Amino acid sequence: MDPLSVTASIIAVVQLTSVVIGCLNSLKDTSKDRSQCVIELANIRNLLVQLTYRLDEASSDDVWHSEVRALATTNGPLDQFRSALEQLQSKLTSSASSRTKIGSALSWKFSKEEVTSILTRIERLKSLTQIALEMDQFKLSQALKGETAVIASTVKSIQTDTTALIVGVNSIEEGQSSDQYRTIMKWLSPTDFPAQQSDIIGKRQQGTGEWFVKSPEFTSFLRGEKQTLFCPGIPGAGKTMISAIAVNHIWEAFQGDNVGVAYIYNNYNRQEEQTTEKLVAAILKQLVQGRLSYGEPVLALHKQHASRGSRPSFDEICTTIHSVLNNYSRAYIIIDALDECTDTDGTRGKLISALLHLQTKTDIRLMVTSRFGSGAEDLFQGALELEIQANEADVKQYVAGRLGRLAKCVRNDKELQVEIQDGIVQAVDHMFLLAPLHLDSLEDKSTKKAIRLGLKNLPRGLMAVNETYNQAINRIERQSPAKTERAKTVISWISYAERQLTTTELCYALAVEADESELDEDNIPDIEELTSVCAGLVAVDKESGIIRLVHYTTQEYFKGIRESWNPEAQDEIASTCLTYLSFEIFNAGHCDNEADFESRMEQNPFLDYASKYWGNHASTVQQAIKGLALPFLRNTNQLLCSTQVIFAPDYKVYRNHKGYSQSVEKCFTGIHVAAYFGLEYLLQELTHTDENKNYLHIDARDSKGWTPLSWAAMKGHTTTVKWLIEQDNVVADSKDNGGQTPLSHAAAGGHEAIVKLLVGRHDVAADSKDEIGDTPLSHAAAGGHEAIVRLLVGRHDVTADSKNIYSQTLLSHAAAGGHEAIVKLLIKRDDVVADSKDDISETPLLHAARRGHEAIVNLLVKRDDVVADSKDNYNRTPLSWAAKNGHEAIVKLLVERDDVVADSKDNDNRTPLSWAARCGREAIVKLLVERDDVVADSRDYYGRTPLSGAAMSGHKAIVKLLLERGDVEADSKDTYGQTPLSWAAEDGHEEIMRLLVERDDVVADLKDNYGQTPLLVAARHGRTACVKVLLGRHDVVADSKENSGMTPLMFAARHGYDATVKLLIERNDVVADSKDNEGRTPLSWAVGIWNEVVRHEAVVKLLIERNDVMADSKDNEGRTPLSWAVESRYKEVVKLLLEHGDVVADSRDNYGRTPLSWAAQNGNVANVQLLLESNDVDPSSEDNDGHTPLWWATEGNYGKEWWTPYRREEVENGREAIAKLITDRLAKTKETS
């Protein structure tokens, strides 16, 4: 291909890209996904334009030029990308309505994973183009070899995705289910480790890390059951990249196998997100994501907690992980950088202990990386061990791939290239982190001599890291003053940031101008320009959009020098935040609904960070920024805008939770905010200089009754508390609306110094009770704050065994929270009752057993004054609760005691075994059924056995275990006549059904008390796979009727399960038009109003297109399918029926009522309009009581008593419009007659 052809091909793609961008911009859609697609396409377009300029300048004989031509070959990367763009363009421009549909799809139907996939494909071409621009012919050649095939497959995938998207617009039920699942996944864990995996592996130099995956240790880890591989390494050795390579290798090696994979990338800068609960939740999320059939335990967990706004405990999550892992043949879990994980309250040990405990129950293969000397090695005694260090071949390969960035003299000198590779290998000394920094240090060297001198001066030895960073600082400061200043600003923002910043947040922050009241978008910098001036010290994670320093050692380095290197940084950051928060746009104040709040957050991407952290940055520079801070703190509306952001839950996680943005303070003053952030100087300024004393009263109460002192005490700001309690007009012991004092808040937060300050005052009651009777000591015990408990419990004016209104004691709180040291402290006291019962008869032992705190259970059961088998008001024992919640060690501990009844029954006659089977606790079921004093087939109050419970809940392993026993009846009936098979069919557990129906002692077509067979139950719930299994058997009647005469087909039609309906009506032994006891047919049931969420057009179409289905059949009341359909709010089904030739639009039922009469009564305007358009419909017809459709629209109240308030309002609104429609039609009829 000649040079002109290459350029022409690129220009054609550039033009087509512009067209597609224009189409996307024309959509009435402001979603981030659409915007990101536009941005990425614009980036590619700009790079391709640059490439055309470079082609014009380069010689056509250049080796680089010949490699670039490969981009434009037939079916090459450009050609295939063009095809994908054309496909997308045709979908976007086919018609105005099509554009609307695609816009909707991009906004609402693309999952995050799908959008990420498309953007990743775009990124591939972008990467190739960037490599071409670097003029590195070797790297481009290698990349093209690997990428051409990938682009071919991904372009095809884009086309498939787009087609599926258009088809999917009508899949409302499926879309709702998918949206709900994504919402639950976000609720479980907002952390996106797969995005980080994609970022990290995207930076891998092809071929690196092979030494690791081929090592004997890693091979043993892959192949050996329940193996643990510990991989220590020095800082910067490349541990995170090796972890990503390991994850990638596992995915590729076991693709298609039933293998679970989960991973955690710990980060020094995100420690607040790295609690044990959040980390195990992230593991659980990955194990079920994309595996809907494995997600039932998570759905149950969500159902249990979401309604009451609580979060699952660590033990609950671990138990759920175990349930999910039972579905896999094995699972690989990789934990990277354990040393960077917070170790508050022993987080690291707790996490690893939990995973190793799970490893004893199921085949988990655990790999952990950590730096040397972090203490992590103590957790892995006896494990496989493999040190991670920068492999010489890897470093050479990495350097070879980056040589194209160096001066031209390097590209033409093979000997110099080898020198550079060898020199950098020697200098990095097993620390991969240094390789890119060393390469960056050579980029400004333009001669061979300068490059050789640079290699000679590369830092080596113990101080190599810091010296390398010093050299990077020198390179930054050798730039122009403007670039140096920009680099200092960028690095300071990242270094001082209270949480990780996104590139968008940083760009918006840097666009803020002093003394301006709005943001000028023309002042927003380009992120690549920002990173380019930072000498390789800053990196961007493309998937997550996070901008960060390249390594945690870089962060540590800047912590040491940042105050001297850029002393004004905190002042600048705080000022930027305050200037932004003072923009005129935020004068609107508090948003009164979710839509406005979410719109504000999305349109102002820096608002979240500025609101939540301006005070942190201001704390050391309060005097310097008071000119900005005081006006902001006195501006009620801007303050309320900011505090709504501070206190509302994350809108990205909770956006589907009604009212989440409204459950925040609206009576916040500047003094409350200053106290919240601990800004003592500003607090004093506000109280001393403002004339509006009512607004800025130093002891003012917010809407919860909290004073500034309450907030300062809760947040742990000791000096602010000290200043406040010294003020004459501050009540040191004031109670908020919940009866809590500042002392209570400080005790609950674990702020010992503040507790000491407050209890030392004569005007503070050390044992005050809040509205539910909890004291400061109660709060400290519940929070596990041992030092505060010791401080308070030793006072003569504090009751060590006080009870709240629920009769719960401090010991109960401590036992429930798992605070062993506090439990030990309390039970040694004579004035503490170790076995006290609360209002529902729960003891401290029961609380501990229920929540899985083994050490506390062990402490308590050893005492003579503690009843090990005590019962609560539901007659559940500690053993029962431990079995239910999956705490195997506690079950073992209790069941071996003589004073514990292993088979005790609660109020529902459920035994510990019943609960364990129902909740999927396989190990506990095994433990219990092997005991002689446990009845394996016991029945609860409803006649259900442990087998029924396991089958109902989908626990296949437990079902299998119980069926292997001779003392378990496989086909037992409960009180309602349902068998384990029937329950498995109802809940869609196909594999359990197969286990059961293949047994000789199970009747596959057994009817329950209502005449329902397993097939009918499965059809009623839309369990298509189960229906298919049962229909494949000769002993199952496909058209059986239950007591009211309904068949499986009727139930499936009634609930809109089109796939199940299709299965059934294709059979010769199923009557498609059969009638039940009421004379209703499957079609009659399909058109009804039984499910107002799901439309049934698909089912109706399947039925009315058949010759053996009467579209106008009448039931026992004389009502036709049309008569029933018009009561629904959806007109599509009504339209289908009216278009059918056999349907009488004005048929009368036994009461003389017509479809128009029913539609008018139910307020369905669209259906009335459809009926009135038919000449066959008489709007003045009278029923048997002489009532017309107009009367029903205005006076009729039949069925009103069953309407919900919302439905009543909807009907009332519709009736007014209907009355007008009918009146107009009557008048028109009169004129023409």
Buried (B, 14 or more C-beta within 10 A) or exposed (E): BEBEEBBBBBEEBBEBBEBBBEBBEEBEBEBEBBBBBBEBBEBBBBBBBBBBEBBEEBEEEEEBBBBBBBBBBEEBBBBBBBBBBBBBBEBBBEEEEBBBBBBBBBBEBBBBEBBBBBBBBBBBBBBBBBBBBBBBBBBBBBBBEEBBEEBBEBBBBBBEBBEEBBEBBEBEBEBEEBBEBBBBBBBBBBBBBBBBBBBBBBEBBEEBBBBBBEBEBBEBBBEEEBBBBBBBBBBBBBBBBBBBBBBBBBBEEBEEEEBBBBBBBBBBBBBEBBBBBBBBBBBBBBBBBEBEEBBBBBBBBBEEBBEEEEBBBBBBBBBBBBBBBBBBEBBBBBBBBBBBBBBEEEBBBBBBEBBBBBBEBBBBBBBBBBBEEBEBBEBBEEBBEBBBBBBBEBBBBBBBBBBBBBBEBBBEBEEBBEBBBBBBBEBBBBBBBBBBBBBBBBBBBEEBEBBBEBBEEBBBEEEBBBBBBBBBBEBBBEBEEEBBBBBBBBBBBBBBBBBBBBBBBBBBBBBBEEEBEEBEEEEBBEBEEBBBBBBBBBBBBBBBBBBBBBBBBBBBBBEEBBBEBBEEBBBBBBBBBBBBBBBEBBEBBBBEEBEEBBEBBBEBBBBBBBBBBBBBBBBEBBEBBBEBBBEBBBBBEBBBBBBBBBBBBEBEBBBBBEEBBBEBBEBBBBBBBBBBBBBBBBBBBBBEEBEEEEBBBBBBBBEEBBBBBBBBBBBBBBEBBBBBBEBEEBBBBBBBEEBBBBBBBBBBBBBBEBBBBBBEEEEBBBBBBBEEBBBBBBBBBBBBBBEBBBBBBEEEEBBBBBBBEEBBBBBBBBBBBBBBEBBBBBBEEEEBBBBBBBEEBBBBBBBBBBBBBBEBBBBBBEEEEBBBBBBBEBBBBBBBBBBBBBBBBBBBBBBEEEEBBBBBBBEBBBBBBBBBBBBBBBBBBBBBBEBEEBBBBBBBEEBBBBBBBBBBBBBBBBBBBBBEEEEBBBBBBBEEBBBBBBBBBBBBBBBBBEBBBEEEEBBBBBBBEBBBBBBBBBBBBBBBBBBBBBBEEEEBBBBBBBEEBBBBBBBBBBBBBBBBBBBBBEEEEBBBBBBBEBBBBBBBBBBBBBEEEBBBBBBBBBBBEEEEBBBBBBBEEBBBBBBBBBBBBBBBBBBBBBEBEEBBBBBBBEBBBBBBBBBBBBBBBBBBBBBBEEEEBBBEBBBEEEBBBBBBBBEBEEEEEEBEEEBEEBBEEBBEBBBEBBBEBBEEEEEEE
